[in-house]
């Protein structure tokens, strides 16, 4: 009888298989609901805005970010082209990756002899809510876990039969895991070294010409993939993009952030620290009893320990930041794998039961923390669409003769942009990512309640988000402003240059340190993506010192309607009252793509303080 997902010599019995499949289906439903219910957060939106909808698949782009998880970008692009840009469509590749992940988790569980080790593996992974939640996020983490687990399985099977097909499958999934999440670089190196060692241990390698050249080809492909990944990472490092994490130590950065991400504790808690040390001690003791042999039962432990050692070496020798939170989450996967194989290797039943008992806290934590509405690890980025709808309704009814302004605390402004792309209306105020010092001037604020204590008399509360800290406020009365300059240009400009100036003027006297600048531009562009922005600058007339600088992205829609107005209203602060100040407003076409400016209007107001 052929081996299958349902039955083979190493799989658990049929009832255990059905229980596993039932658990996987429940988790899959949870992931789909989360993918639909939870708003996209900043990293997902940046990936969508900068790479998926623009078609920039390469790591080097005009946006200069390490945000591009390459395999996720490519797969999400096709999902976007077929299904659109809904949260479910953009997260679909990771949800499908969960099915692949579960398939190989089941196959690895079948390699374990004891049920208690097998279900320790299943519960430790599938019922760790804050681990599996990454399969409902449009990033590369879920994909990398699925591909990494598949690669682990084939490397494990190489201990039994070092076939060329298994080598290629192991390397294929290794490469996909690496280019889904570059945090798996050490895993890629360690697994590649083990594959090489197992290959050279086989006599067939030396006496079979066919095996020799196929294996040599696999090694060449492996090295090329590694070289390409290394080149990208050096580019990121030279560009200062690898800032996530820190150098304070493996425990304080990596271990603490992982334990907190997964269970909302840190190793500063004595009980948690004792459990961590106990489990690592047990794994290390069994590892020692096996005399550090590179055997299949010790594979997960080798990967776990060598990853930890590699992280520490890279941090101390090359100042590579210790992984933080999600960039170190693969260590949890290897930890559960390692511990499950250790449990399986213990012959005394009561000891297996005793050691596995604390892992029952994982499903208990799953039940206590369960939800399908919270981003969890990015709660500050959870901006409900309801906020956008409320502001849109107010603005459509008010029909103001000025451009309203909005400030959103933190990185949630990207969610606002996403809603605006999907439901464009020139009346909807735009926001930019700035650290604002005078939030009281804005018509709308989305901020934490604790930041609004002194400003509450000026604002009404419009909406409160139950699954996040941000509240929507509206100013009771508009900020008083005085128009000091207005210019309208109805000329027809066809442009291919990088900069197109709308305003350049000098102001001699101020009675306020704040300016409010309105822009209305009717434009059309022929090529997509149109990588451009409106830039507003206040600088010293003589020294050119920048007092205020705002960049408002123009690339807001995939298909821009010709002559559709782009409108924005925003503040510049810290304008000195005793200096001559130049005000510049211009279009910055970063890629020098052709576009047409049909007309433009700029108004400059001083704020009455």
C-alpha positions as CSV (number, residue, x, y, z in Angstrom):
1,X,0.0,0.0,0.0
2,X,1.3,3.4,-0.9
3,X,2.2,5.9,1.8
4,X,-0.1,8.8,2.0
5,X,-1.2,11.7,4.2
6,X,-3.8,9.4,5.7
7,X,-1.7,6.2,6.3
8,X,1.9,5.1,6.3
9,X,4.1,3.1,8.6
10,X,5.3,6.1,10.7
11,X,2.0,8.1,10.9
12,X,-0.2,8.0,14.1
13,X,-3.4,6.0,14.0
14,X,-6.4,7.1,12.0
15,X,-8.2,8.7,15.0
16,X,-5.1,10.8,15.8
17,X,-4.9,11.8,12.1
18,X,-8.5,12.9,12.1
19,X,-8.0,14.9,15.3
20,X,-5.0,16.6,13.7
21,X,-7.0,17.4,10.5
22,X,-9.9,18.7,12.6
23,X,-7.6,21.0,14.6
24,X,-5.9,22.3,11.4
25,X,-9.3,23.0,9.8
26,X,-10.4,25.0,12.9
27,X,-7.2,27.0,12.9
28,X,-7.6,27.6,9.1
29,X,-11.1,29.0,9.7
30,X,-9.7,31.3,12.4
31,X,-7.0,32.5,10.1
32,X,-9.4,33.3,7.3
33,X,-11.7,35.2,9.7
34,X,-8.7,37.2,11.0
35,X,-7.5,37.9,7.5
36,X,-11.0,39.4,6.7
37,X,-11.7,41.1,10.0
38,X,-8.4,42.7,11.0
39,X,-7.4,45.9,9.1
40,X,-4.1,45.9,7.2
41,X,-1.3,47.4,9.2
42,X,1.7,49.5,8.1
43,X,4.1,46.9,7.0
44,X,1.4,45.1,4.8
45,X,0.3,48.4,3.3
46,X,3.9,49.5,2.5
47,X,4.4,46.2,0.8
48,X,1.2,46.6,-1.1
49,X,1.8,50.3,-2.0
50,X,5.5,50.1,-2.9
51,X,5.9,46.7,-4.4
52,X,2.7,44.7,-5.1
53,X,0.6,47.2,-6.9
54,X,3.6,48.8,-8.6
55,X,5.1,45.6,-9.8
56,X,8.6,46.3,-8.2
57,X,9.6,42.7,-7.4
58,X,13.3,43.4,-6.9
59,X,14.8,44.2,-3.5
60,X,16.3,47.5,-4.9
61,X,13.6,50.0,-5.6
62,X,13.0,53.8,-5.4
63,X,11.5,53.2,-2.0
64,X,14.7,52.0,-0.3
65,X,13.2,49.8,2.4
66,X,13.9,46.3,3.8
67,X,10.1,45.8,3.8
68,X,10.1,43.7,0.6
69,X,9.7,40.0,1.5
70,X,10.4,38.8,-2.0
71,X,8.4,35.6,-2.3
72,X,5.4,37.1,-0.5
73,X,5.5,40.1,-2.9
74,X,5.5,37.9,-6.0
75,X,2.7,35.6,-4.8
76,X,0.7,38.5,-3.4
77,X,1.0,40.3,-6.7
78,X,-0.7,37.4,-8.5
79,X,-3.3,37.2,-5.8
80,X,-3.9,41.0,-6.2
81,X,-4.2,40.8,-9.9
82,X,-6.8,38.0,-9.6
83,X,-8.7,38.9,-6.5
84,X,-8.1,42.6,-5.9
85,X,-6.6,44.4,-3.0
86,X,-8.8,43.3,-0.1
87,X,-7.1,42.2,3.1
88,X,-8.0,38.6,2.4
89,X,-6.6,38.7,-1.1
90,X,-3.3,40.3,0.0
91,X,-3.0,37.8,2.9
92,X,-4.1,34.7,0.8
93,X,-0.5,33.4,0.0
94,X,0.2,33.1,3.7
95,X,-3.1,31.4,4.4
96,X,-2.4,28.9,1.7
97,X,1.1,28.5,3.2
98,X,-0.6,27.3,6.4
99,X,-2.0,24.3,4.5
100,X,1.5,23.4,3.3
101,X,2.9,24.0,6.8
102,X,0.3,21.7,8.4
103,X,1.0,19.0,5.8
104,X,4.7,18.9,6.7
105,X,4.0,19.3,10.4
106,X,1.8,16.2,10.1
107,X,4.6,14.3,8.3
108,X,7.2,15.4,10.9
109,X,4.8,14.3,13.7
110,X,4.7,10.9,12.0
111,X,8.5,10.6,12.5
112,X,8.0,10.7,16.3
113,X,7.3,7.3,18.0
114,X,5.3,8.4,21.0
115,X,1.9,10.2,21.0
116,X,2.9,12.5,23.8
117,X,5.9,13.9,21.7
118,X,3.7,14.1,18.7
119,X,1.0,16.1,20.4
120,X,3.5,18.2,22.2
121,X,4.7,19.2,18.7
122,X,1.1,19.8,17.4
123,X,-0.1,21.8,20.4
124,X,3.1,23.8,20.8
125,X,2.8,25.0,17.2
126,X,-0.8,25.0,16.2
127,X,-2.2,26.4,19.5
128,X,0.4,29.1,19.9
129,X,-1.9,31.9,18.9
130,X,0.7,34.6,18.3
131,X,2.7,32.2,16.2
132,X,0.0,30.9,13.9
133,X,-1.4,34.4,13.6
134,X,1.4,35.2,11.2
135,X,-0.2,33.0,8.6
136,X,-3.0,35.6,8.5
137,X,-0.6,38.5,7.8
138,X,0.5,39.7,4.4
139,X,4.2,39.4,5.1
140,X,6.9,36.7,4.5
141,X,6.9,35.1,7.9
142,X,4.2,32.5,7.5
143,X,5.6,31.6,4.1
144,X,9.1,31.2,5.6
145,X,7.8,28.9,8.3
146,X,6.0,26.7,5.8
147,X,9.0,26.5,3.4
148,X,11.4,26.1,6.3
149,X,9.5,23.2,7.9
150,X,9.3,21.5,4.5
151,X,13.0,21.9,4.1
152,X,13.6,20.5,7.6
153,X,11.6,17.4,6.7
154,X,13.6,16.6,3.6
155,X,16.9,17.2,5.3
156,X,15.7,14.8,8.1
157,X,14.9,12.2,5.4
158,X,18.3,12.5,3.9
159,X,19.7,10.7,7.0
160,X,17.7,7.7,5.8
161,X,18.3,7.9,2.0
162,X,20.5,10.6,0.5
163,X,18.7,10.7,-2.8
164,X,19.4,13.6,-5.2
165,X,15.7,14.4,-5.5
166,X,15.5,14.9,-1.7
167,X,18.6,17.2,-1.9
168,X,16.9,19.3,-4.5
169,X,13.6,19.5,-2.6
170,X,15.5,20.4,0.6
171,X,17.4,23.2,-1.3
172,X,14.3,24.4,-3.1
173,X,12.3,24.9,0.1
174,X,15.4,26.4,1.8
175,X,15.8,29.0,-1.0
176,X,12.1,29.9,-0.8
177,X,12.2,30.2,3.0
178,X,15.3,32.5,2.8
179,X,13.7,34.8,0.2
180,X,10.5,34.9,2.2
181,X,12.4,36.0,5.3
182,X,16.1,36.9,5.3
183,X,16.1,36.2,9.1
184,X,16.5,32.6,8.1
185,X,20.0,33.1,6.6
186,X,21.6,31.1,9.4
187,X,19.1,28.3,9.0
188,X,20.0,28.3,5.3
189,X,23.7,28.0,6.1
190,X,23.3,25.4,8.8
191,X,21.0,23.2,6.7
192,X,23.2,23.6,3.6
193,X,26.2,22.4,5.7
194,X,24.3,19.4,7.0
195,X,23.2,18.5,3.5
196,X,26.8,18.7,2.3
197,X,28.1,16.6,5.2
198,X,25.4,13.9,4.5
199,X,26.3,13.9,0.8
200,X,30.0,13.4,1.4
201,X,29.2,10.6,3.8
202,X,27.5,8.6,1.0
203,X,29.8,6.3,-1.0
204,X,27.6,6.7,-4.1
205,X,28.8,10.3,-4.3
206,X,32.3,9.1,-5.1
207,X,31.5,6.2,-7.4
208,X,28.4,7.4,-9.3
209,X,29.1,10.0,-12.0
210,X,25.4,10.8,-12.3
211,X,25.1,11.5,-8.5
212,X,28.3,13.5,-8.6
213,X,27.3,16.0,-11.3
214,X,23.8,16.3,-10.0
215,X,25.0,17.0,-6.5
216,X,27.6,19.4,-7.8
217,X,24.9,21.3,-9.7
218,X,22.8,21.4,-6.5
219,X,25.8,22.9,-4.6
220,X,26.4,25.5,-7.3
221,X,22.7,26.6,-7.2
222,X,22.9,26.7,-3.4
223,X,25.9,29.0,-3.5
224,X,24.4,31.2,-6.1
225,X,21.2,31.7,-4.0
226,X,23.3,32.4,-0.9
227,X,25.5,34.9,-2.8
228,X,22.4,36.7,-4.2
229,X,20.9,36.9,-0.7
230,X,24.2,38.1,0.8
231,X,24.4,40.8,-1.8
232,X,20.9,42.1,-0.9
233,X,21.7,42.0,2.8
234,X,24.9,44.0,2.3
235,X,22.9,46.5,0.3
236,X,20.4,46.8,3.1
237,X,23.2,47.2,5.7
238,X,25.0,49.8,3.7
239,X,21.8,51.7,3.3
240,X,21.1,51.6,7.0
241,X,17.9,49.5,6.6
242,X,18.8,46.7,9.0
243,X,17.9,48.7,12.1
244,X,15.3,46.3,13.6
245,X,16.6,44.7,16.8
246,X,19.5,45.8,18.9
247,X,22.9,44.8,20.4
248,X,22.0,44.7,24.1
249,X,22.3,40.9,24.3
250,X,20.6,37.6,23.2
251,X,18.4,37.4,26.3
252,X,17.4,41.0,26.6
253,X,16.7,41.5,22.8
254,X,15.8,38.1,21.3
255,X,14.6,35.9,24.1
256,X,12.6,38.6,26.0
257,X,11.0,39.9,22.9
258,X,10.0,36.4,21.7
259,X,8.6,35.3,25.1
260,X,6.6,38.6,25.3
261,X,5.4,38.3,21.7
262,X,4.2,34.8,22.2
263,X,2.9,34.9,25.8
264,X,3.1,38.5,27.1
265,X,5.7,37.6,29.7
266,X,9.5,38.2,29.7
267,X,12.3,36.3,31.2
268,X,12.5,38.9,34.0
269,X,9.7,36.8,35.5
270,X,11.4,34.2,37.7
271,X,8.9,31.4,36.8
272,X,9.3,32.1,33.1
273,X,13.1,32.3,33.3
274,X,13.1,29.0,35.3
275,X,11.0,27.2,32.7
276,X,13.2,28.5,29.9
277,X,16.4,27.4,31.6
278,X,14.9,24.0,32.5
279,X,13.8,23.3,29.0
280,X,17.0,24.4,27.4
281,X,18.9,22.4,30.1
282,X,16.9,19.2,29.3
283,X,17.5,19.7,25.6
284,X,21.2,20.3,26.2
285,X,21.5,17.3,28.5
286,X,19.9,14.9,26.1
287,X,22.1,16.4,23.4
288,X,25.2,15.7,25.6
289,X,24.1,12.1,26.2
290,X,24.0,11.6,22.5
291,X,27.6,12.8,22.3
292,X,26.7,15.7,20.0
293,X,26.2,13.3,17.1
294,X,24.8,14.6,13.9
295,X,21.9,12.1,13.9
296,X,18.4,12.7,12.6
297,X,16.9,12.8,16.1
298,X,19.3,15.6,17.0
299,X,18.7,17.6,13.8
300,X,16.3,20.1,15.3
301,X,18.6,20.6,18.3
302,X,21.6,21.2,16.1
303,X,19.7,23.8,14.1
304,X,18.4,25.5,17.3
305,X,21.8,25.7,19.0
306,X,23.8,26.6,15.9
307,X,21.2,29.4,15.2
308,X,21.7,30.8,18.7
309,X,25.4,30.6,18.5
310,X,25.5,32.2,15.0
311,X,23.3,35.1,16.2
312,X,25.6,35.8,19.1
313,X,28.7,35.6,16.9
314,X,27.2,37.9,14.3
315,X,26.2,40.4,16.9
316,X,29.6,40.5,18.7
317,X,31.9,40.1,15.7
318,X,30.0,42.1,13.0
319,X,27.5,44.2,15.0
320,X,24.5,42.5,13.3
321,X,21.5,43.2,15.5
322,X,20.0,40.4,17.6
323,X,16.7,39.3,16.1
324,X,13.7,41.0,17.7
325,X,10.2,39.7,18.0
326,X,9.0,38.4,14.6
327,X,12.5,38.4,13.1
328,X,13.5,35.7,15.6
329,X,10.2,33.8,15.6
330,X,11.7,30.9,13.7
331,X,13.7,30.1,16.8
332,X,10.4,29.2,18.5
333,X,9.6,26.8,15.7
334,X,13.0,25.1,16.1
335,X,12.6,25.0,19.9
336,X,9.3,23.2,19.8
337,X,10.7,20.8,17.1
338,X,13.8,20.1,19.2
339,X,11.9,19.6,22.4
340,X,9.4,17.2,20.7
341,X,12.3,15.0,19.5
342,X,13.9,15.1,22.9
343,X,10.7,14.0,24.5
344,X,10.5,11.2,22.0
345,X,14.0,10.0,22.8
346,X,13.3,9.6,26.5
347,X,12.4,5.9,27.3
348,X,10.8,6.5,30.7
349,X,7.1,7.3,30.2
350,X,6.5,9.2,33.5
351,X,9.4,11.5,32.7
352,X,8.0,12.2,29.2
353,X,4.7,13.1,30.8
354,X,6.3,15.3,33.5
355,X,8.4,17.3,31.0
356,X,5.5,17.9,28.6
357,X,3.1,19.1,31.3
358,X,4.2,22.8,31.2
359,X,3.5,22.8,27.4
360,X,-0.2,22.4,28.3
361,X,0.0,26.1,29.2
362,X,0.2,26.9,25.5
363,X,-3.3,25.7,24.6
364,X,-4.6,27.3,27.8
365,X,-3.0,30.6,26.7
366,X,-4.6,30.1,23.3
367,X,-8.1,29.9,24.8
368,X,-7.5,32.9,27.1
369,X,-6.1,35.1,24.4
370,X,-8.3,34.0,21.5
371,X,-9.7,36.7,19.3
372,X,-10.3,37.3,15.6
373,X,-10.2,41.1,15.8
374,X,-6.9,42.3,17.3
375,X,-3.6,42.7,15.4
376,X,-2.0,41.7,18.7
377,X,1.6,42.7,18.0
378,X,0.7,45.9,16.2
379,X,-2.3,47.1,18.2
380,X,-1.2,50.7,17.7
381,X,-1.6,50.2,13.9
382,X,-5.2,49.0,14.1
383,X,-7.3,51.7,12.4
384,X,-10.9,50.7,11.7
385,X,-12.4,51.7,8.4
386,X,-15.2,53.2,10.4
387,X,-13.0,56.1,11.2
388,X,-12.5,56.9,7.6
389,X,-16.2,56.5,6.8
390,X,-17.1,59.0,9.6
391,X,-14.7,61.6,8.4
392,X,-15.8,61.1,4.8
393,X,-19.5,61.6,5.7
394,X,-18.8,64.8,7.6
395,X,-16.7,66.3,4.8
396,X,-19.2,65.5,2.1
397,X,-21.9,67.2,4.1
398,X,-20.0,70.2,5.2
399,X,-18.7,71.3,1.7
400,X,-16.0,73.5,3.2
401,X,-14.3,76.1,1.1
402,X,-10.9,75.0,2.6
403,X,-9.0,71.8,2.7
404,X,-9.4,70.0,6.1
405,X,-6.4,68.7,7.9
406,X,-5.9,65.5,9.8
407,X,-3.1,64.2,12.0
408,X,-2.7,60.5,12.9
409,X,-0.4,59.5,15.7
410,X,2.2,56.8,14.8
411,X,2.3,54.7,11.7
412,X,-1.5,54.2,11.3
413,X,-1.5,56.9,8.6
414,X,-0.7,54.1,6.1
415,X,-4.1,52.5,6.9
416,X,-5.8,55.8,6.1
417,X,-4.0,55.9,2.8
418,X,-5.2,52.4,2.0
419,X,-8.8,53.3,2.6
420,X,-8.3,56.4,0.5
421,X,-6.9,54.4,-2.5
422,X,-9.9,52.2,-2.4
423,X,-12.5,54.9,-2.0
424,X,-10.9,58.0,-3.4
425,X,-12.5,61.4,-2.8
426,X,-10.6,64.6,-3.1
427,X,-12.5,66.1,-0.1
428,X,-11.0,63.5,2.3
429,X,-8.1,65.0,4.2
430,X,-4.7,63.4,3.7
431,X,-2.1,62.8,6.3
432,X,1.7,62.3,6.3
433,X,4.0,60.5,8.7
434,X,5.4,63.2,11.0
435,X,6.0,63.7,14.7
436,X,3.7,66.6,15.3
437,X,4.3,69.2,18.1
438,X,1.1,71.2,17.7
439,X,-1.7,68.7,17.2
440,X,-4.3,71.2,18.5
441,X,-4.4,73.0,15.1
442,X,-5.8,70.0,13.1
443,X,-9.4,69.6,12.1
444,X,-9.2,65.8,12.9
445,X,-7.0,63.9,15.3
446,X,-6.5,60.1,15.6
447,X,-4.5,59.7,18.7
448,X,-4.2,57.8,22.0
449,X,-6.5,59.0,24.8
450,X,-3.6,59.6,27.2
451,X,-2.1,62.1,24.7
452,X,-5.2,64.2,24.6
453,X,-5.6,65.2,28.2
454,X,-4.9,68.9,27.7
455,X,-6.5,69.1,24.2
456,X,-9.9,67.5,25.0
457,X,-11.6,70.9,25.6
458,X,-10.9,71.7,21.9
459,X,-12.2,68.4,20.5
460,X,-15.2,66.2,20.3
461,X,-14.8,62.4,20.5
462,X,-16.2,60.8,17.3
463,X,-15.3,57.1,17.7
464,X,-13.4,54.7,20.0
465,X,-11.6,51.6,18.7
466,X,-12.3,48.7,21.1
467,X,-9.4,46.6,19.8
468,X,-6.8,49.4,19.8
469,X,-5.7,52.5,21.6
470,X,-6.5,55.1,19.0
471,X,-9.5,57.4,19.2
472,X,-11.0,59.7,16.5
473,X,-11.5,63.3,17.5
474,X,-12.9,66.3,15.6
475,X,-12.1,69.9,16.5
476,X,-15.1,71.9,17.7
477,X,-14.1,75.0,15.9
478,X,-11.6,75.3,13.0
479,X,-8.3,76.8,13.8
480,X,-8.2,80.5,13.1
481,X,-6.0,81.3,10.1
482,X,-5.2,84.4,7.9
483,X,-4.6,84.0,4.2
484,X,-1.4,85.8,3.3
485,X,-0.6,84.4,-0.1
486,X,-2.5,82.7,-3.0
487,X,-1.4,81.7,-6.5
488,X,-3.3,80.0,-9.2
489,X,-1.6,78.6,-12.3
490,X,-3.9,77.5,-15.1
491,X,-1.1,77.0,-17.6
492,X,-0.8,73.6,-19.2
493,X,2.6,72.0,-18.3
494,X,3.9,68.8,-19.8
495,X,6.8,67.7,-17.6
496,X,9.5,65.0,-17.7
497,X,11.9,66.6,-15.3
498,X,12.4,65.5,-11.7
499,X,11.1,68.8,-10.2
500,X,8.2,71.1,-11.1
501,X,8.0,74.2,-9.0
502,X,4.6,75.5,-8.0
503,X,5.6,78.2,-5.5
504,X,8.8,79.9,-4.5
505,X,8.4,83.0,-2.4
506,X,9.9,84.9,0.5
507,X,8.1,86.1,3.6
508,X,9.7,88.8,5.7
509,X,7.5,89.1,8.8
510,X,5.5,86.7,10.9
511,X,3.2,87.1,13.8
512,X,2.9,83.3,14.1
513,X,5.4,80.4,14.1
514,X,3.0,78.2,12.2
515,X,1.9,78.2,8.6
516,X,-1.0,76.3,7.0
517,X,-0.5,75.5,3.3
518,X,-3.3,74.3,1.0
519,X,-2.5,72.7,-2.4
520,X,-4.9,71.7,-5.1
521,X,-3.4,70.2,-8.3
522,X,-5.1,68.8,-11.3
523,X,-2.8,66.4,-13.0
524,X,-2.6,63.4,-15.3
525,X,0.2,60.8,-15.7
526,X,0.6,58.3,-18.4
527,X,2.8,55.6,-16.8
528,X,2.3,53.6,-13.7
529,X,3.6,53.5,-11.0
530,X,4.0,57.3,-10.8
531,X,6.6,57.6,-8.1
532,X,6.1,61.2,-7.0
533,X,5.2,63.5,-4.2
534,X,4.2,67.1,-3.4
535,X,6.9,68.7,-1.2
536,X,6.4,71.7,1.0
537,X,9.4,73.4,2.5
538,X,10.1,76.4,4.7
539,X,13.8,77.3,4.8
540,X,16.0,80.2,5.8
541,X,16.6,82.7,3.0
542,X,20.3,82.9,3.6
543,X,21.5,79.7,5.3
544,X,18.9,77.4,3.6
545,X,18.3,75.7,7.0
546,X,15.1,73.7,6.9
547,X,12.5,74.9,9.4
548,X,9.7,72.7,8.1
549,X,9.5,69.9,5.5
550,X,6.5,67.8,4.3
551,X,6.4,65.1,1.7
552,X,2.9,64.1,0.5
553,X,2.9,61.1,-1.8
554,X,1.1,61.6,-5.1
555,X,1.0,57.9,-6.1
556,X,-2.4,57.3,-4.5
557,X,-4.3,55.5,-7.2
558,X,-3.5,52.8,-9.8
559,X,-5.7,54.5,-12.4
560,X,-5.8,58.2,-11.9
561,X,-8.7,60.0,-13.6
562,X,-7.3,62.8,-15.9
563,X,-7.5,66.2,-14.2
564,X,-8.7,64.7,-11.0
565,X,-7.8,67.2,-8.2
566,X,-5.1,66.2,-5.7
567,X,-5.8,68.2,-2.5
568,X,-3.9,68.5,0.7
569,X,-3.8,70.8,3.8
570,X,-1.0,70.7,6.3
571,X,1.0,72.6,8.8
572,X,4.6,73.8,9.0
573,X,5.8,74.8,12.5
574,X,8.9,76.4,14.1
575,X,9.0,79.3,11.6
576,X,11.2,82.0,13.2
577,X,9.5,85.4,13.4
578,X,12.7,87.4,13.0
579,X,14.1,85.8,9.9
580,X,13.4,86.0,6.2
581,X,11.9,82.6,5.2
582,X,11.5,81.0,1.8
583,X,8.5,78.9,1.1
584,X,8.8,76.3,-1.7
585,X,6.1,74.0,-3.0
586,X,7.0,71.6,-5.8
587,X,6.2,68.3,-7.4
588,X,9.0,65.8,-7.1
589,X,8.8,63.1,-9.8
590,X,11.5,60.7,-8.5
591,X,11.6,58.6,-11.6
592,X,11.3,61.5,-14.0
593,X,8.2,60.0,-15.6
594,X,6.1,62.2,-18.0
595,X,3.1,63.9,-16.5
596,X,0.8,66.8,-17.1
597,X,-0.2,69.6,-14.7
598,X,-3.5,71.0,-15.9
599,X,-3.7,73.6,-13.2
600,X,-2.6,74.3,-9.6
601,X,-3.6,76.4,-6.7
602,X,-1.6,77.1,-3.5
603,X,-2.8,79.1,-0.5
604,X,-0.5,80.0,2.4
605,X,-2.1,81.0,5.8
606,X,-0.5,82.1,9.0
607,X,-2.1,80.6,12.1
608,X,-3.6,83.1,14.6
609,X,-2.3,81.9,17.9
